[in-house]
Amino acid sequence: MDYQVYLDGKWYPKHEAKISVFDHGLLYGDGVFEGIRAYRGLVFKLEGHLQRLWESANTIMLKIPMTREEMKKAIVDTLRKNRLLDSYIRVVVTRGVGDLGLSPWLCKKASVFIITDKIALYPKELYQKGLEIITVPTVRNLPEAINPSIKSLNYLNNIMAKIEAKNGGCIEALMLNHQGYVTECTGDNVFMIKKTGKGTGLKGHVLLTPPTYLGALKGITREAILEIAGKIKLPFEERIITRHDLFNADEVFLTGTAAEVIPVAKIDGRGIGDGKPGKITNLLLKNFHRLTRKDGVRYSL
């Protein structure tokens, strides 16, 4: 289907939606974006996504040429035009057209486009049997160089890691920072579950994820999982994690807007737990799906 794409206030069939070759988003990765999901006529965590988009733009001194309410309306209108109740939504704000130099102040006005389409980041069977990932040589960008909280158009760091994963026979890569600590995967946050022996049931486990200051994006799905953990009384911590910790975890899973919650069965050739998706991972996924039915902005076609 030739979906309609929103571009600077108008809609175009996707094969006609074009930006200038002088746009600094294309020339230099100078811009920001959000990946958002719609579930059964509800744009999940839309306010959180827009908050992150505006924060990213503010940090790189990029003025978004519309208000949040106008952006929200443009997203919903694009979904309606394409008759989509379930969709992946990509919102992109580029620096706009400039010259061939770096100077962002020569770009007179930012450009906004919104794509609504379908996405399947991983094959369905991997959600049932678990994903195999490997650690790659490319380290995560230093926060002092490019802060991981900025969701920028420059994803070359992640792409290099993705290439290395494929060269190693996997479709996802575990990325470390320059100190050797776990940060995230190429597009997903990392979680692990470990038994503590301090209680029974969920209270006898702890959910761990690396702190974002080490080099991980402050993911919207990541925040949703921590929110769910609090509600179901699953102890959780943001803590420095090493590969050794992951190798000896009882469960490991990844989270992201496109990936949702996907279990990891093997890391660097080492089986995780019993090598199958764990009960707590499945419980969190079940609760996440419930959350996608109520936390967001509703719309109808």
Backbone as numpy.savetxt, mean C-alpha at the origin, in Angstrom:
# Nx Ny Nz CAx CAy CAz Cx Cy Cz
-13.10 -3.49 -21.04 -13.94 -2.29 -21.04 -13.06 -1.05 -21.04
-13.45 -0.05 -21.83 -12.69 1.19 -21.91 -13.20 2.16 -20.85
-12.70 1.98 -19.62 -13.15 2.81 -18.52 -12.81 4.28 -18.74
-13.60 5.14 -18.12 -13.36 6.57 -18.16 -12.33 6.95 -17.10
-11.40 7.82 -17.47 -10.36 8.30 -16.56 -10.57 9.79 -16.31
-10.56 10.16 -15.04 -10.66 11.58 -14.68 -9.30 12.23 -14.88
-9.26 13.35 -15.60 -8.00 14.06 -15.81 -8.28 15.56 -15.81
-7.85 16.21 -14.72 -7.96 17.67 -14.60 -9.36 18.20 -14.91
-10.35 17.59 -14.28 -11.71 18.12 -14.36 -12.58 17.53 -15.44
-12.02 16.68 -16.29 -12.80 16.06 -17.35 -12.57 14.56 -17.36
-13.45 13.83 -18.05 -13.30 12.39 -18.17 -13.00 12.01 -19.62
-12.10 11.05 -19.78 -11.71 10.59 -21.11 -11.69 9.07 -21.12
-12.01 8.43 -22.27 -11.77 6.98 -22.37 -10.30 6.72 -22.08
-9.97 5.60 -21.42 -8.59 5.42 -20.95 -7.56 5.47 -22.06
-7.92 5.10 -23.30 -6.95 5.15 -24.39 -6.74 6.58 -24.89
-7.57 7.52 -24.41 -7.42 8.92 -24.81 -6.91 9.80 -23.67
-6.78 9.24 -22.47 -6.32 10.02 -21.31 -4.81 10.16 -21.39
-4.31 11.38 -21.59 -2.88 11.59 -21.82 -2.38 12.78 -21.00
-1.08 12.69 -20.60 -0.42 13.82 -19.98 0.76 14.22 -20.86
1.27 15.43 -20.64 2.37 15.95 -21.43 3.67 15.21 -21.13
4.51 15.06 -22.16 5.84 14.48 -21.95 6.72 15.42 -21.13
6.29 16.67 -20.92 7.02 17.62 -20.09 6.51 17.65 -18.66
5.58 16.77 -18.33 5.08 16.71 -16.95 6.19 16.17 -16.05
6.44 16.86 -14.94 7.53 16.46 -14.06 7.24 15.17 -13.29
5.97 14.76 -13.25 5.66 13.45 -12.70 6.26 12.35 -13.55
6.21 12.54 -14.87 6.79 11.59 -15.80 8.31 11.73 -15.88
8.79 12.97 -15.95 10.22 13.20 -16.14 11.05 12.86 -14.91
10.49 13.13 -13.71 11.30 12.99 -12.50 10.62 12.24 -11.35
9.45 11.68 -11.60 8.74 11.02 -10.50 8.30 12.02 -9.45
8.08 13.27 -9.88 7.76 14.36 -8.98 6.25 14.46 -8.82
5.75 13.79 -7.81 4.32 13.77 -7.55 4.00 12.76 -6.47
2.73 12.65 -6.14 2.29 11.74 -5.09 1.06 10.98 -5.57
0.77 9.87 -4.89 -0.39 9.08 -5.31 -0.97 8.32 -4.12
-2.15 7.78 -4.34 -2.80 6.88 -3.39 -3.43 5.73 -4.16
-3.34 4.53 -3.59 -4.10 3.39 -4.08 -5.22 3.13 -3.09
-6.46 3.10 -3.56 -7.64 3.02 -2.70 -8.52 1.89 -3.21
-9.32 1.31 -2.34 -10.24 0.25 -2.76 -11.68 0.64 -2.49
-12.55 0.22 -3.39 -13.99 0.32 -3.18 -14.55 -1.10 -3.06
-15.36 -1.31 -2.04 -15.98 -2.62 -1.80 -17.50 -2.45 -1.72
-18.19 -3.07 -2.67 -19.66 -3.08 -2.64 -20.25 -1.69 -2.40
-19.74 -0.72 -3.12 -20.27 0.63 -3.03 -19.81 1.42 -1.82
-18.64 1.06 -1.27 -18.06 1.79 -0.16 -16.58 2.02 -0.44
-16.17 3.29 -0.50 -14.75 3.61 -0.70 -14.06 3.48 0.65
-13.27 2.43 0.80 -12.72 2.05 2.10 -11.67 3.05 2.58
-11.87 3.52 3.82 -10.91 4.40 4.50 -10.54 5.61 3.63
-11.52 6.18 2.94 -11.22 7.27 2.02 -10.62 8.48 2.73
-11.16 8.81 3.90 -10.64 9.97 4.63 -9.17 9.77 4.98
-8.80 8.56 5.40 -7.41 8.27 5.73 -6.50 8.39 4.52
-6.97 7.90 3.38 -6.17 8.00 2.16 -5.97 9.45 1.74
-7.03 10.25 1.82 -6.91 11.66 1.43 -6.01 12.41 2.40
-6.09 12.07 3.69 -5.21 12.69 4.67 -3.75 12.41 4.30
-3.44 11.17 3.97 -2.06 10.81 3.61 -1.64 11.48 2.32
-2.55 11.57 1.35 -2.24 12.23 0.08 -1.87 13.69 0.31
-2.67 14.38 1.11 -2.41 15.80 1.38 -1.12 15.98 2.18
-0.85 15.08 3.10 0.39 15.17 3.87 1.60 14.95 2.97
1.53 13.97 2.08 2.63 13.72 1.15 2.88 14.93 0.27
1.79 15.51 -0.25 1.90 16.69 -1.12 2.48 17.88 -0.35
2.05 18.05 0.89 2.54 19.17 1.69 4.05 19.07 1.93
4.51 17.85 2.21 5.94 17.64 2.49 6.80 17.98 1.27
6.34 17.66 0.07 7.14 17.98 -1.12 6.73 19.33 -1.72
5.94 20.10 -0.97 5.51 21.45 -1.37 4.80 21.44 -2.73
3.88 20.49 -2.85 3.06 20.37 -4.05 1.63 20.77 -3.70
1.12 21.78 -4.36 -0.24 22.24 -4.08 -1.23 21.47 -4.93
-2.11 20.73 -4.26 -3.16 19.99 -4.97 -4.22 20.98 -5.42
-4.54 21.04 -6.71 -5.41 22.09 -7.24 -6.90 21.85 -7.04
-7.26 21.27 -5.90 -8.67 21.06 -5.58 -8.77 20.80 -4.08
-9.96 20.96 -3.53 -10.16 20.69 -2.11 -10.36 19.20 -1.89
-10.31 18.79 -0.62 -10.54 17.37 -0.32 -11.95 16.95 -0.70
-12.92 17.85 -0.48 -14.30 17.52 -0.84 -14.43 17.37 -2.35
-13.74 18.22 -3.11 -13.77 18.11 -4.56 -13.10 16.83 -5.02
-12.02 16.45 -4.34 -11.34 15.19 -4.68 -12.24 13.99 -4.38
-12.89 14.05 -3.23 -13.79 12.96 -2.85 -14.90 12.80 -3.90
-15.47 13.92 -4.31 -16.55 13.89 -5.31 -16.03 13.36 -6.64
-14.82 13.76 -7.04 -14.26 13.30 -8.31 -14.04 11.79 -8.29
-13.60 11.26 -7.14 -13.39 9.81 -7.02 -14.72 9.06 -7.16
-15.72 9.51 -6.42 -17.03 8.85 -6.46 -17.67 9.00 -7.85
-17.56 10.18 -8.45 -18.12 10.38 -9.79 -17.45 9.48 -10.83
-16.15 9.25 -10.67 -15.44 8.37 -11.61 -15.92 6.93 -11.45
-16.12 6.50 -10.21 -16.65 5.16 -9.97 -18.05 5.02 -10.58
-18.87 6.03 -10.43 -20.23 5.99 -10.98 -20.21 5.95 -12.51
-19.34 6.77 -13.11 -19.27 6.79 -14.57 -18.88 5.42 -15.13
-18.06 4.71 -14.37 -17.61 3.39 -14.82 -18.44 2.24 -14.28
-19.53 2.58 -13.58 -20.47 1.57 -13.06 -19.75 0.53 -12.21
-18.89 1.00 -11.32 -18.08 0.11 -10.50 -18.46 0.21 -9.02
-18.86 -0.91 -8.44 -19.11 -0.97 -7.00 -17.90 -1.58 -6.29
-17.13 -2.41 -6.99 -15.89 -2.98 -6.48 -14.77 -2.55 -7.42
-13.76 -1.89 -6.86 -12.75 -1.34 -7.75 -11.46 -1.02 -7.00
-10.37 -1.00 -7.76 -9.12 -0.41 -7.27 -9.05 0.99 -7.86
-8.72 1.96 -7.04 -8.71 3.37 -7.44 -7.30 3.91 -7.31
-6.78 4.50 -8.36 -5.47 5.14 -8.30 -5.65 6.65 -8.48
-5.31 7.40 -7.45 -5.35 8.86 -7.48 -3.92 9.37 -7.58
-3.64 10.15 -8.61 -2.29 10.65 -8.85 -2.29 12.17 -8.97
-1.35 12.81 -8.28 -1.15 14.25 -8.41 0.29 14.46 -8.86
0.48 15.00 -10.06 1.82 15.27 -10.56 2.15 16.75 -10.38
3.44 17.07 -10.46 3.86 18.47 -10.34 3.32 19.29 -11.50
3.06 18.64 -12.62 2.54 19.36 -13.78 3.62 19.62 -14.82
3.24 20.37 -15.85 4.12 20.64 -16.97 5.16 21.69 -16.60
6.43 21.39 -16.90 7.52 22.34 -16.67 8.49 22.25 -17.83
9.76 22.61 -17.57 10.77 22.46 -18.61 11.61 21.22 -18.33
12.72 21.07 -19.01 13.53 19.87 -18.85 14.49 19.96 -17.67
14.46 21.06 -16.97 15.26 21.18 -15.75 14.49 20.65 -14.55
15.17 20.58 -13.40 14.55 20.05 -12.19 13.58 21.01 -11.53
13.74 22.31 -11.73 13.04 23.34 -10.95 11.53 23.14 -10.89
11.00 22.74 -9.72 9.56 22.50 -9.62 8.73 23.78 -9.70
9.33 24.93 -9.37 8.57 26.18 -9.38 8.25 26.65 -10.80
8.84 26.00 -11.80 8.51 26.33 -13.18 7.28 25.56 -13.67
6.80 24.64 -12.86 5.55 23.92 -13.17 4.41 24.76 -12.61
3.62 25.34 -13.49 2.62 26.32 -13.09 1.44 25.74 -12.32
1.04 24.52 -12.66 -0.13 23.93 -12.01 -0.02 22.42 -11.97
-0.34 21.84 -10.84 -0.32 20.38 -10.70 -1.43 19.76 -11.54
-1.23 18.50 -11.89 -2.22 17.75 -12.65 -2.75 16.61 -11.80
-4.05 16.34 -11.94 -4.70 15.27 -11.15 -5.37 14.30 -12.10
-5.10 13.01 -11.89 -5.90 12.03 -12.62 -6.31 10.89 -11.69
-7.46 10.30 -12.01 -8.06 9.23 -11.20 -8.42 8.07 -12.11
-7.85 6.91 -11.80 -8.12 5.69 -12.57 -8.92 4.73 -11.69
-10.00 4.18 -12.21 -10.75 3.14 -11.50 -10.76 1.89 -12.37
-10.33 0.79 -11.79 -10.19 -0.45 -12.57 -10.17 -1.63 -11.61
-9.86 -2.79 -12.11 -9.71 -4.00 -11.29 -8.24 -4.27 -11.06
-7.93 -4.97 -9.97 -6.54 -5.34 -9.71 -6.50 -6.68 -8.98
-5.51 -7.49 -9.32 -5.24 -8.74 -8.60 -3.73 -8.81 -8.45
-3.26 -8.41 -7.29 -1.81 -8.31 -7.08 -1.16 -9.68 -7.03
-1.82 -10.63 -6.38 -1.28 -11.98 -6.26 -2.34 -12.99 -6.70
-1.93 -14.13 -7.24 -2.90 -15.17 -7.62 -3.73 -15.63 -6.41
-4.98 -15.97 -6.66 -5.90 -16.33 -5.59 -5.40 -17.50 -4.75
-4.73 -18.46 -5.39 -4.31 -19.66 -4.65 -3.26 -19.34 -3.58
-2.53 -18.24 -3.75 -1.51 -17.89 -2.76 -2.13 -17.43 -1.43
-3.37 -16.95 -1.48 -4.06 -16.57 -0.25 -4.45 -17.82 0.55
-4.53 -18.95 -0.16 -4.92 -20.20 0.49 -3.73 -21.02 0.96
-2.63 -20.94 0.23 -1.47 -21.74 0.61 -0.29 -20.92 1.14
-0.33 -19.60 0.96 0.73 -18.74 1.46 1.75 -18.38 0.40
2.36 -17.24 0.59 3.31 -16.67 -0.35 4.74 -17.03 0.04
5.61 -17.22 -0.94 7.03 -17.40 -0.67 7.76 -16.12 -1.07
8.56 -15.58 -0.16 9.29 -14.36 -0.44 10.78 -14.56 -0.15
11.59 -13.68 -0.71 13.03 -13.72 -0.44 13.52 -12.32 -0.09
14.60 -12.28 0.69 15.26 -11.02 0.99 16.15 -10.64 -0.19
16.11 -9.38 -0.58 16.87 -8.94 -1.76 18.00 -7.99 -1.36
19.01 -7.84 -2.22 20.15 -6.97 -1.90 19.80 -5.48 -1.82
18.84 -5.04 -2.64 18.48 -3.62 -2.63 17.87 -3.26 -1.28
18.47 -2.30 -0.59 17.95 -1.89 0.71 16.92 -0.78 0.52
16.09 -0.63 1.53 15.06 0.41 1.50 15.74 1.78 1.57
15.15 2.75 0.85 15.67 4.12 0.91 15.81 4.59 2.35
16.87 5.32 2.63 17.05 5.89 3.96 15.96 6.92 4.22
15.34 6.90 5.40 14.32 7.91 5.72 14.85 9.33 5.62
16.15 9.50 5.87 16.74 10.84 5.77 16.85 11.31 4.32
16.78 10.36 3.37 16.86 10.71 1.96 15.46 10.93 1.39
14.63 9.91 1.46 13.22 10.02 1.06 12.39 9.40 2.16
11.66 10.22 2.88 10.87 9.71 4.00 9.83 8.71 3.51
9.76 7.54 4.14 8.82 6.50 3.68 7.36 6.90 3.82
7.09 7.94 4.61 5.70 8.40 4.76 5.22 9.15 3.53
6.15 9.56 2.66 5.77 10.23 1.42 5.48 9.16 0.37
4.23 9.09 -0.07 3.88 8.11 -1.09 4.08 8.78 -2.45
5.33 8.78 -2.89 5.69 9.53 -4.09 5.62 8.66 -5.34
5.70 9.33 -6.49 5.68 8.61 -7.77 7.01 7.92 -8.06
8.05 8.22 -7.28 9.34 7.58 -7.51 9.40 6.26 -6.76
9.13 5.17 -7.46 9.11 3.84 -6.86 10.24 2.96 -7.37
11.31 3.60 -7.87 12.39 2.82 -8.45 13.05 1.91 -7.41
13.15 2.36 -6.16 13.69 1.54 -5.10 12.90 0.23 -4.98
11.59 0.35 -4.99 10.72 -0.82 -4.89 10.79 -1.69 -6.14
10.87 -1.05 -7.29 10.92 -1.79 -8.55 12.19 -2.61 -8.67
13.33 -2.03 -8.24 14.58 -2.78 -8.26 14.47 -4.03 -7.39
13.85 -3.88 -6.22 13.67 -5.03 -5.32 12.74 -6.06 -5.95
11.70 -5.59 -6.64 10.76 -6.50 -7.31 11.48 -7.31 -8.40
12.34 -6.66 -9.15 13.11 -7.35 -10.18 13.99 -8.43 -9.56
14.64 -8.09 -8.45 15.52 -9.05 -7.79 14.73 -10.24 -7.25
13.51 -9.99 -6.78 12.66 -11.09 -6.32 12.34 -12.04 -7.47
11.97 -11.46 -8.61 11.64 -12.30 -9.77 12.87 -13.08 -10.25
14.02 -12.43 -10.23 15.25 -13.13 -10.62 15.57 -14.28 -9.67
15.08 -14.17 -8.44 15.29 -15.21 -7.45 14.17 -16.23 -7.39
13.21 -16.13 -8.32 12.14 -17.12 -8.41 10.92 -16.82 -7.56
10.82 -15.60 -7.03 9.65 -15.22 -6.22 8.97 -14.00 -6.83
7.75 -13.72 -6.37 7.05 -12.55 -6.89 7.01 -11.42 -5.88
7.59 -11.64 -4.72 7.64 -10.56 -3.72 8.96 -10.60 -2.99
9.41 -9.41 -2.57 10.72 -9.26 -1.93 10.58 -8.66 -0.54
11.40 -9.16 0.37 11.54 -8.57 1.69 12.69 -7.57 1.63
12.43 -6.34 2.08 13.44 -5.29 2.02 13.91 -4.93 3.42
15.21 -4.82 3.58 15.82 -4.41 4.84 16.28 -2.96 4.72
16.55 -2.32 5.86 17.15 -1.00 5.79 18.67 -1.13 5.82
19.38 -0.01 5.85 20.84 -0.06 5.77 21.47 -0.68 7.01
20.69 -0.83 8.09 21.19 -1.47 9.31 20.89 -2.96 9.36
20.15 -3.44 8.36 19.82 -4.86 8.31 18.51 -5.23 8.99
17.73 -4.21 9.38 16.44 -4.48 10.01 15.33 -4.55 8.96
14.32 -5.35 9.24 13.18 -5.51 8.34 12.40 -4.20 8.25
12.07 -3.80 7.02 11.23 -2.61 6.83 9.86 -3.01 6.28
9.82 -3.45 5.03 8.57 -3.83 4.37 8.90 -4.62 3.13
7.87 -4.97 2.36 8.09 -5.59 1.05 7.97 -4.51 -0.01
7.94 -4.88 -1.27 7.98 -3.86 -2.33 6.73 -2.98 -2.35
5.61 -3.50 -1.88 4.40 -2.69 -1.85 3.51 -3.02 -0.67
4.02 -3.79 0.27 3.20 -4.24 1.40 3.96 -4.10 2.71
3.21 -3.88 3.78 3.78 -3.90 5.12 3.91 -5.34 5.61
4.79 -5.58 6.56 5.10 -6.91 7.08 4.64 -7.04 8.53
4.00 -8.16 8.84 3.59 -8.48 10.21 4.07 -9.89 10.56
4.30 -10.11 11.84 4.56 -11.46 12.32 3.80 -11.70 13.62
3.51 -12.97 13.89 2.82 -13.37 15.12 3.70 -14.37 15.84
3.86 -14.16 17.12 4.73 -15.02 17.92 4.01 -15.41 19.21
4.13 -16.69 19.58 3.59 -17.13 20.87 4.44 -16.55 21.99
3.77 -16.13 23.07 4.50 -15.55 24.21 4.50 -16.46 25.43
3.52 -17.38 25.49 3.42 -18.26 26.65 2.89 -17.55 27.88
2.37 -16.34 27.70 1.90 -15.55 28.85 0.39 -15.60 29.02
-0.26 -16.41 28.25 -1.72 -16.52 28.35 -2.23 -17.57 27.39
-3.54 -17.65 27.31 -4.15 -18.60 26.39 -4.85 -17.86 25.26
-5.11 -18.57 24.17 -5.80 -17.95 23.05 -5.01 -16.79 22.48
-5.70 -15.72 22.07 -5.03 -14.57 21.49 -4.08 -13.90 22.47
-4.42 -13.94 23.76 -3.57 -13.30 24.76 -2.22 -13.99 24.92
-2.11 -15.19 24.39 -0.84 -15.91 24.45 0.04 -15.65 23.24
-0.34 -14.67 22.45 0.42 -14.31 21.25 0.66 -12.80 21.22
1.59 -12.38 20.39 1.81 -10.96 20.16 1.96 -10.73 18.67
1.33 -9.66 18.20 1.41 -9.24 16.80 2.48 -8.15 16.70
3.46 -8.36 15.83 4.58 -7.43 15.71 4.69 -6.89 14.30
5.06 -5.63 14.18 5.33 -5.02 12.88 6.42 -3.97 13.05
7.28 -3.76 12.05 8.35 -2.78 12.20 7.80 -1.35 12.33
8.45 -0.51 13.12 8.04 0.90 13.19 8.32 1.58 11.85
7.47 2.52 11.47 7.60 3.12 10.14 8.87 3.96 10.00
9.42 4.45 11.11 10.60 5.31 10.99 11.83 4.55 10.48
11.78 3.22 10.49 12.91 2.43 9.97 12.94 2.42 8.44
11.83 2.78 7.80 11.81 2.79 6.34 10.59 2.13 5.74
9.48 2.11 6.47 8.25 1.49 5.96 7.17 2.55 5.80
6.33 2.36 4.81 5.19 3.25 4.61 4.18 3.05 5.73
3.56 4.14 6.14 2.49 4.06 7.14 1.22 3.64 6.41
1.09 2.33 6.19 0.02 1.80 5.35 -1.36 1.95 5.97
-2.35 2.21 5.13 -3.73 2.32 5.58 -4.23 0.95 6.05
-3.91 -0.11 5.29 -4.31 -1.46 5.71 -3.54 -1.87 6.96
-2.29 -1.46 7.06 -1.49 -1.69 8.27 -2.20 -1.11 9.49
-2.65 0.13 9.37 -3.36 0.77 10.49 -4.66 0.04 10.80
-5.34 -0.44 9.75 -6.60 -1.17 9.95 -6.37 -2.45 10.73
-5.27 -3.17 10.43 -4.96 -4.42 11.14 -4.64 -4.13 12.60
-3.91 -3.06 12.88 -3.63 -2.70 14.28 -4.92 -2.31 15.01
-5.81 -1.66 14.30 -7.11 -1.30 14.87 -7.91 -2.56 15.21
-7.91 -3.53 14.30 -8.62 -4.79 14.52 -8.00 -5.55 15.69
-6.67 -5.59 15.74 -5.98 -6.30 16.83 -6.43 -5.75 18.18
-6.55 -4.43 18.27 -7.01 -3.83 19.52 -8.42 -4.26 19.87
-9.28 -4.37 18.88 -10.68 -4.73 19.13 -10.85 -6.19 19.55
-10.01 -7.07 19.00 -10.16 -8.49 19.33 -9.23 -8.91 20.49
-8.58 -7.89 21.09 -7.72 -8.13 22.27 -6.49 -8.97 21.94
-5.95 -8.77 20.75 -4.69 -9.41 20.37 -3.56 -8.43 20.70
-2.68 -8.75 21.62 -1.58 -7.84 21.95 -0.73 -7.52 20.72
-0.32 -6.27 20.58 0.51 -5.91 19.42 1.54 -4.85 19.81
2.62 -4.85 19.05 3.70 -3.89 19.28 4.33 -3.50 17.95
4.79 -2.27 17.86 5.69 -1.86 16.79 7.09 -2.05 17.35
7.88 -2.90 16.71 9.17 -3.28 17.28 10.17 -3.55 16.16
11.43 -3.27 16.42 12.48 -3.62 15.47 12.48 -5.13 15.27
12.48 -5.55 14.00 12.41 -6.96 13.65 13.58 -7.31 12.73
14.17 -8.47 12.97 15.24 -8.97 12.11 14.73 -10.15 11.29
15.53 -10.58 10.31 15.16 -11.78 9.55 15.09 -12.99 10.47
15.98 -13.06 11.44 15.96 -14.17 12.42 14.59 -14.24 13.09
14.04 -13.08 13.45 12.71 -13.05 14.09 11.65 -13.62 13.16
11.69 -13.20 11.90 10.70 -13.68 10.94 10.84 -15.18 10.69
12.07 -15.66 10.57 12.29 -17.09 10.32 11.67 -17.95 11.42
11.65 -17.41 12.64 11.17 -18.18 13.79 9.80 -17.75 14.29
9.09 -17.00 13.46 7.74 -16.59 13.81 6.77 -17.76 13.65
5.65 -17.67 14.33 4.61 -18.69 14.17 3.75 -18.40 12.94
3.59 -17.12 12.63 2.86 -16.71 11.44 3.47 -15.42 10.91
3.43 -15.25 9.60 3.86 -14.01 8.95 2.84 -13.68 7.87
2.51 -12.42 7.74 1.62 -12.01 6.65 1.96 -10.59 6.21
1.48 -10.24 5.02 1.70 -8.92 4.44 0.37 -8.20 4.31
0.41 -6.89 4.35 -0.81 -6.11 4.18 -0.59 -4.97 3.19
-1.64 -4.63 2.46 -1.59 -3.51 1.53 -2.96 -3.31 0.92
-3.19 -2.15 0.36 -4.49 -1.86 -0.23 -4.84 -2.86 -1.34
-3.89 -3.12 -2.22 -4.14 -4.08 -3.31 -4.09 -5.51 -2.82
-3.12 -5.81 -1.95 -2.93 -7.19 -1.47 -3.93 -7.57 -0.39
-4.48 -6.61 0.32 -5.30 -6.82 1.51 -4.46 -7.50 2.59
-4.75 -8.76 2.92 -3.97 -9.51 3.91 -3.61 -10.85 3.28
-2.31 -11.08 3.06 -1.87 -12.32 2.42 -0.84 -13.03 3.30
-1.06 -14.31 3.60 -0.13 -15.05 4.45 1.18 -15.36 3.73
2.24 -15.47 4.50 3.55 -15.85 3.98 3.89 -17.24 4.53
4.20 -18.17 3.66 4.50 -19.54 4.07 5.99 -19.83 4.15
6.79 -19.06 3.40 8.22 -19.36 3.36 9.01 -18.08 3.10
10.12 -17.91 3.83 11.02 -16.77 3.65 12.44 -17.28 3.48
13.06 -16.94 2.39 14.44 -17.36 2.12 14.62 -18.87 2.30
13.64 -19.63 1.82 13.72 -21.08 1.88 13.32 -21.70 3.20
13.01 -20.87 4.19 12.64 -21.38 5.51 11.13 -21.33 5.70
10.53 -22.46 6.05 9.10 -22.51 6.29 8.72 -21.72 7.53
7.59 -21.03 7.46 7.11 -20.26 8.60 6.03 -21.05 9.32
6.22 -21.28 10.62 5.26 -22.07 11.38 5.15 -23.47 10.80
3.92 -23.87 10.51 3.74 -25.19 9.90 3.68 -25.11 8.37
4.05 -23.95 7.85 4.09 -23.79 6.40 2.75 -23.51 5.75
1.73 -23.24 6.57 0.39 -22.95 6.06 -0.11 -21.64 6.67
-1.09 -20.99 6.03 -1.66 -19.78 6.63 -2.16 -20.06 8.04
-1.79 -19.20 8.99 -2.12 -19.43 10.39 -3.53 -19.01 10.77
-3.99 -19.53 11.91 -5.35 -19.24 12.38 -5.55 -17.76 12.69
-4.54 -17.13 13.28 -4.70 -15.71 13.65 -4.68 -14.84 12.40
-3.84 -15.18 11.44 -3.83 -14.46 10.16 -5.21 -14.53 9.52
-5.79 -15.73 9.49 -7.12 -15.90 8.90 -8.19 -15.14 9.68
-8.04 -15.09 11.01 -8.98 -14.34 11.83 -8.89 -12.84 11.52
-7.68 -12.34 11.40 -7.49 -10.93 11.07 -8.06 -10.61 9.70
-7.85 -11.51 8.74 -8.38 -11.31 7.39 -9.90 -11.28 7.41
-10.50 -12.18 8.17 -11.96 -12.22 8.28 -12.50 -10.91 8.85
-11.85 -10.42 9.89 -12.28 -9.15 10.49 -12.01 -7.96 9.57
-10.94 -8.06 8.79 -10.65 -7.00 7.83 -11.76 -6.91 6.79
-12.21 -8.05 6.29 -13.29 -8.05 5.31 -14.56 -7.46 5.89
-14.80 -7.70 7.17 -15.96 -7.08 7.83 -15.82 -5.56 7.87
-14.59 -5.10 8.14 -14.34 -3.67 8.24 -14.55 -2.97 6.90
-14.25 -3.66 5.80 -14.40 -3.05 4.48 -15.86 -2.82 4.12
-16.77 -3.38 4.91 -18.19 -3.19 4.63 -18.77 -1.98 5.34
-17.98 -1.35 6.24 -18.59 -0.29 7.04 -17.74 0.96 7.24
-16.42 0.89 6.99 -15.55 2.03 7.29 -15.14 2.73 6.01
-15.89 3.77 5.64 -15.56 4.48 4.42 -16.70 5.37 3.97
-16.67 5.74 2.71 -17.67 6.63 2.11 -18.53 5.82 1.17
-19.83 5.82 1.43 -20.75 5.04 0.61 -21.21 5.85 -0.62
-21.52 5.10 -1.67 -22.05 5.73 -2.88 -22.93 4.70 -3.59
-23.74 5.17 -4.51 -24.59 4.25 -5.30 -24.44 4.63 -6.76
-24.75 3.69 -7.63 -24.63 3.93 -9.07 -25.88 4.61 -9.62
